[in-house]
Amino acid sequence: MTDAAAPDTGAATTSTASTGGVREVKSAARTVEILEFLAARQNRPVRLRELSEALGVPRSSLHALLRTLAKHGWVRSDATGTLYGIGIRALLAGTSYLDTDPYLPQVTPFLVELREQLDETFHFGRLDGTDVVYLATRESSQYLRPYSRVGRRLPAYSTSLGKAVLATLPDAEAADHLPAELAPLTPNTITDRGALTAELEATRQRGYAVDNEENTLGLRCIAVALDYDEPVSDAISASIPIARLTPEREAEVIAALRQAADRIVRVVGPIRGSLAWS
C-alpha cells in the first residue's frame, strides 16, 4: 500500500471480516497496532515512514491518527514532529491494570519472601497471546538490572515462565501460543518446533520449566506454573547468573519455587471466586 492509494482516514468503520463473531472496527484495530508497535520499541523512537512501512498504512491516514493520539497523550513526538514514541497515557493505563489485578497482591509477598530467603531475582508473569508479560519482579542484591522488567513482553517459547504455562496445555493448544517463526534471541534459543514440544513434555514430567540462556546469555531461569486458574496463565520464576549457579543451588531454588507455588495456590484457592473477573 502506498501514499497514492485512496485516503484512509481511519474512521470508525467495520471491516468485512470478523473474528469470533465480533466485527472488527478498523480504526480501533489500527490504533491498537500503532500503540503496540511503539510500546515494543521501548526507548527507540520511530519515523512516520518507518511506521507506515511496518504497518502497511498510508502515511496520510497514519499521520492523522498519530496527531490524535499525541493530543490525548497516548503518543509523544520530538520537537520537530518527525519521531514518535509511546506516551504517558500508556503508562497510566498499565499502572491501572497492575493496581486492579486480583492475583498480583496475593503473589507479590511470596516473591519478597523468596528473594529474602535466597537472594536471587524472582518474577511473576502471565501468558498473553504468544508472549509472557512480567507483572512483578524482586531483584537480587547481587544482580541489579538498570531497568525494571515489569510490563515487558518476551516470547513464551524462550522463557521459563512461558514454557511453564505452555506445558500445562495440550500440545495443540500450546501451539496456538507460538508465533509463525521461533526466532532466536540467543544461540541457545529453541527454534525447532519438535524440540520445543519435547522440552514442554520434559517440563511436564519434572514439574518445572528451564530457560538455559535462551533469552539472556549468562542467565539460567527456572519457573513453576500457578494452577489457580483454568486454563493456567500465570507462573513464578527465578533468574540466576550461570557463573555462580551450582547443582546444589539449583536444587534449592527449584524446591523453594515449588513450595511457594503450592502455598500461593492454597492462598488464592479459597478466595478465587471473589478475586477473578466475573
Backbone hydrogen bonds, N-H to C=O, Kabsch-Sander energy under -0.5 kcal/mol:
donor,donor_aa,acceptor,acceptor_aa,energy
5,A,2,T,-1.5
9,T,7,P,-0.6
13,T,11,A,-2.7
15,S,24,E,-3.1
19,T,22,V,-2.1
22,V,19,T,-1.9
23,R,21,G,-0.6
24,E,17,A,-1.0
26,K,13,T,-2.3
26,K,24,E,-0.7
27,S,11,A,-0.6
29,A,25,V,-2.6
30,R,26,K,-2.5
31,T,27,S,-2.0
32,V,28,A,-2.2
33,E,29,A,-2.2
34,I,30,R,-2.2
35,L,31,T,-2.4
36,E,32,V,-2.7
37,F,33,E,-2.3
38,L,34,I,-2.5
39,A,35,L,-2.5
40,A,36,E,-2.1
41,R,37,F,-1.0
42,Q,39,A,-1.3
44,R,41,R,-1.6
46,V,84,Y,-2.4
48,L,82,T,-0.8
51,L,47,R,-2.4
52,S,48,L,-2.6
53,E,49,R,-2.4
54,A,50,E,-2.3
55,L,51,L,-2.1
56,G,52,S,-1.4
57,V,52,S,-1.6
62,L,58,P,-2.3
63,H,59,R,-2.8
64,A,60,S,-1.3
65,L,61,S,-1.8
66,L,62,L,-2.6
67,R,63,H,-2.2
68,T,64,A,-1.9
69,L,65,L,-2.6
70,A,66,L,-2.7
71,K,67,R,-2.1
72,H,68,T,-1.4
73,G,70,A,-1.2
74,W,69,L,-2.3
75,V,69,L,-1.1
76,R,85,G,-2.4
78,D,83,L,-1.4
81,G,78,D,-1.2
84,Y,46,V,-2.6
85,G,76,R,-2.4
87,G,74,W,-2.9
89,R,73,G,-2.4
90,A,87,G,-1.0
91,L,87,G,-0.7
92,L,88,I,-1.9
93,A,89,R,-2.2
94,G,90,A,-2.4
95,T,91,L,-2.8
96,S,92,L,-1.9
97,Y,93,A,-1.8
98,L,94,G,-2.0
99,D,95,T,-2.5
100,T,96,S,-1.7
101,D,97,Y,-1.0
106,Q,103,Y,-0.8
107,V,103,Y,-2.0
108,T,104,L,-2.6
110,F,107,V,-1.2
111,L,107,V,-1.4
112,V,108,T,-2.2
113,E,109,P,-2.2
114,L,110,F,-2.5
115,R,111,L,-2.5
116,E,112,V,-2.4
117,Q,113,E,-2.2
118,L,114,L,-2.7
119,D,115,R,-2.5
121,T,239,S,-1.2
122,F,138,R,-2.3
123,H,237,S,-2.3
124,F,136,A,-2.4
125,G,235,A,-2.4
126,R,133,V,-2.2
127,L,233,S,-3.1
128,D,131,D,-3.2
131,D,128,D,-1.9
132,V,154,L,-3.0
133,V,126,R,-2.9
134,Y,152,R,-2.2
135,L,124,F,-2.7
135,L,133,V,-0.6
136,A,124,F,-1.5
138,R,122,F,-2.6
140,S,143,Y,-0.5
143,Y,140,S,-0.8
145,R,143,Y,-0.5
151,G,134,Y,-3.7
152,R,149,R,-2.8
154,L,132,V,-2.0
156,A,130,T,-2.6
158,S,155,P,-1.1
159,T,156,A,-1.0
163,K,159,T,-2.5
164,A,160,S,-2.3
165,V,161,L,-1.6
166,L,162,G,-3.0
167,A,163,K,-2.0
168,T,165,V,-1.7
169,L,166,L,-1.6
173,E,170,P,-0.5
174,A,170,P,-2.7
175,A,171,D,-2.2
176,D,172,A,-0.7
176,D,173,E,-0.7
177,H,174,A,-1.8
178,L,175,A,-1.5
183,A,181,E,-1.4
188,N,213,E,-0.6
189,T,186,T,-1.5
191,T,189,T,-0.6
193,R,191,T,-0.5
196,L,192,D,-2.2
197,T,193,R,-2.5
198,A,194,G,-2.0
199,E,195,A,-2.0
200,L,196,L,-2.4
201,E,197,T,-1.9
202,A,198,A,-2.2
203,T,199,E,-2.0
204,R,200,L,-2.0
205,Q,201,E,-2.1
206,R,202,A,-2.2
207,G,203,T,-2.2
208,Y,203,T,-0.7
209,A,223,A,-2.8
211,D,221,C,-2.8
212,N,210,V,-0.6
213,E,211,D,-1.4
213,E,219,L,-1.3
219,L,216,T,-1.8
220,R,240,I,-2.7
221,C,211,D,-2.5
222,I,238,A,-2.2
223,A,209,A,-2.2
224,V,236,I,-2.5
226,L,234,D,-2.5
227,D,225,A,-0.7
228,Y,226,L,-0.8
229,D,226,L,-0.5
234,D,226,L,-0.6
235,A,125,G,-1.9
236,I,224,V,-2.3
237,S,123,H,-2.0
238,A,222,I,-2.5
239,S,121,T,-2.5
240,I,220,R,-2.7
242,I,218,G,-2.7
244,R,241,P,-1.4
245,L,242,I,-1.5
246,T,244,R,-0.6
250,E,246,T,-2.6
251,A,247,P,-2.2
252,E,248,E,-1.9
253,V,249,R,-2.4
254,I,250,E,-2.6
255,A,251,A,-2.2
256,A,252,E,-2.0
257,L,253,V,-2.6
258,R,254,I,-2.4
259,Q,255,A,-2.2
260,A,256,A,-2.5
261,A,257,L,-2.7
262,D,258,R,-2.1
263,R,259,Q,-2.0
264,I,260,A,-2.8
265,V,261,A,-2.4
266,R,262,D,-1.9
267,V,263,R,-2.2
268,V,264,I,-2.9
269,G,265,V,-2.7
271,I,268,V,-1.0
272,R,268,V,-0.8
272,R,269,G,-1.2
274,S,271,I,-0.7
275,L,271,I,-1.2
275,L,272,R,-0.5
276,A,272,R,-3.0
